[in-house]
């Protein structure tokens, strides 16, 4: 029976991302560039949840200033972030839509300067919080 | 402290893949097409290991006939597979190099029939077990 249980040990510093929409964990893994980190990462996809039916959970052991979590607000507003330091949850953070997103979304307007010039940052700005509308900082094209 | 521990419950039917080379778990996730499965999957990347220093571990809860694990022999020969049924480990399997691999590797020979004809299976055959050499079934091009 030994190998039928899996122990995810507690971490001294890092993050637990809870209440991730079921199936979204790999998208988050990609957006946070976690493949570039050497730290210990635990992911549970499609875990049972009383509140949500199914959910994903992620646990990332790393110095808490290494990862910029703001982008998560864009991906999934309902994620709960538990920040852990010295073996304790020091903060629970709810996400907001980020005011500005850099180098995550790409402007699809072929006439935009980011399409014609190489090496420019792709920057999108939140222009309508209620409708979750982001527009390119340069050409104001709406991101769909 | 509650959210600092993560409980991966035991499964009644499925697989535990252990001793995966550290960092290889996402490649396995991709090769096994796990994104298409709705089942519960737990992944630990860069877990501490007495034997290996670091390792990855995966736990997949699904009917055991749903996944073809043979391809894992090609990706990482040292993975230990624990097959679970009725809450018990019913088999421990060591991997061998698969004799034939279908639609995983792609033949890069531009003159191969699989490059010119659409919809053909890409099939590679093990031609040298010691050197882990695979050749295209159609044009015998060696896979590098």
HADDOCK unambig.tbl for C-alpha pairs under 7 A between the chains (distance, minus, plus):
assign (segid A and resid 1 and name CA) (segid B and resid 88 and name CA) 5.54 0.50 0.50
assign (segid A and resid 1 and name CA) (segid B and resid 89 and name CA) 5.88 0.50 0.50
assign (segid A and resid 4 and name CA) (segid B and resid 10 and name CA) 5.47 0.50 0.50
assign (segid A and resid 4 and name CA) (segid B and resid 11 and name CA) 6.61 0.50 0.50
assign (segid A and resid 4 and name CA) (segid B and resid 89 and name CA) 6.87 0.50 0.50
assign (segid A and resid 5 and name CA) (segid B and resid 9 and name CA) 6.43 0.50 0.50
assign (segid A and resid 5 and name CA) (segid B and resid 10 and name CA) 4.83 0.50 0.50
assign (segid A and resid 6 and name CA) (segid B and resid 8 and name CA) 5.77 0.50 0.50
assign (segid A and resid 7 and name CA) (segid B and resid 8 and name CA) 6.72 0.50 0.50
assign (segid A and resid 8 and name CA) (segid B and resid 6 and name CA) 5.77 0.50 0.50
assign (segid A and resid 8 and name CA) (segid B and resid 7 and name CA) 6.71 0.50 0.50
assign (segid A and resid 9 and name CA) (segid B and resid 5 and name CA) 6.46 0.50 0.50
assign (segid A and resid 10 and name CA) (segid B and resid 4 and name CA) 5.48 0.50 0.50
assign (segid A and resid 10 and name CA) (segid B and resid 5 and name CA) 4.85 0.50 0.50
assign (segid A and resid 11 and name CA) (segid B and resid 4 and name CA) 6.63 0.50 0.50
assign (segid A and resid 39 and name CA) (segid B and resid 46 and name CA) 6.36 0.50 0.50
assign (segid A and resid 40 and name CA) (segid B and resid 45 and name CA) 5.51 0.50 0.50
assign (segid A and resid 40 and name CA) (segid B and resid 46 and name CA) 4.70 0.50 0.50
assign (segid A and resid 40 and name CA) (segid B and resid 47 and name CA) 5.80 0.50 0.50
assign (segid A and resid 41 and name CA) (segid B and resid 44 and name CA) 5.74 0.50 0.50
assign (segid A and resid 41 and name CA) (segid B and resid 45 and name CA) 5.12 0.50 0.50
assign (segid A and resid 41 and name CA) (segid B and resid 46 and name CA) 6.82 0.50 0.50
assign (segid A and resid 42 and name CA) (segid B and resid 43 and name CA) 5.60 0.50 0.50
assign (segid A and resid 42 and name CA) (segid B and resid 44 and name CA) 4.35 0.50 0.50
assign (segid A and resid 42 and name CA) (segid B and resid 45 and name CA) 6.28 0.50 0.50
assign (segid A and resid 43 and name CA) (segid B and resid 42 and name CA) 5.60 0.50 0.50
assign (segid A and resid 43 and name CA) (segid B and resid 43 and name CA) 5.06 0.50 0.50
assign (segid A and resid 43 and name CA) (segid B and resid 44 and name CA) 6.40 0.50 0.50
assign (segid A and resid 44 and name CA) (segid B and resid 41 and name CA) 5.75 0.50 0.50
assign (segid A and resid 44 and name CA) (segid B and resid 42 and name CA) 4.35 0.50 0.50
assign (segid A and resid 44 and name CA) (segid B and resid 43 and name CA) 6.39 0.50 0.50
assign (segid A and resid 45 and name CA) (segid B and resid 40 and name CA) 5.52 0.50 0.50
assign (segid A and resid 45 and name CA) (segid B and resid 41 and name CA) 5.12 0.50 0.50
assign (segid A and resid 45 and name CA) (segid B and resid 42 and name CA) 6.28 0.50 0.50
assign (segid A and resid 46 and name CA) (segid B and resid 39 and name CA) 6.37 0.50 0.50
assign (segid A and resid 46 and name CA) (segid B and resid 40 and name CA) 4.70 0.50 0.50
assign (segid A and resid 46 and name CA) (segid B and resid 41 and name CA) 6.81 0.50 0.50
assign (segid A and resid 47 and name CA) (segid B and resid 40 and name CA) 5.81 0.50 0.50
assign (segid A and resid 88 and name CA) (segid B and resid 1 and name CA) 5.64 0.50 0.50
assign (segid A and resid 89 and name CA) (segid B and resid 1 and name CA) 5.96 0.50 0.50
assign (segid A and resid 89 and name CA) (segid B and resid 4 and name CA) 6.90 0.50 0.50
